[in-house]
């Protein structure tokens, strides 16, 4: 249960899992779908959705990548989560504590 996350940090096996970076999905179950579509040789659209079947929370993501030269690209993505938000510092759903966010990246390849 997401509400038990704080107490799990006291368990050494759980700490080891957390420290090695294996905490992208808190629970054991997630359903996901990802798709991409090239508009042309330099512009690609993408989207993904992840959902937790046990608590109904999820995350919707869309992205746009523009390769504006042979050595440069611009990537933009947006993330929209849904689900029960934390209450008094207690996580109540898999994705409900994720922030709404925008990602912007300029890539220069030498």
Secondary structure, DSSP 8 states (H G I E B T S, - for coil): -GGGHHHHTTSHHHHHHHHTT--SSSSS--EEEEEEEESSSSEEEEEEEEE-TTT--EEEEEEEEEEEETTEEEEEEEEEEES---BTTB--STTTTS--EEEEEEEE--
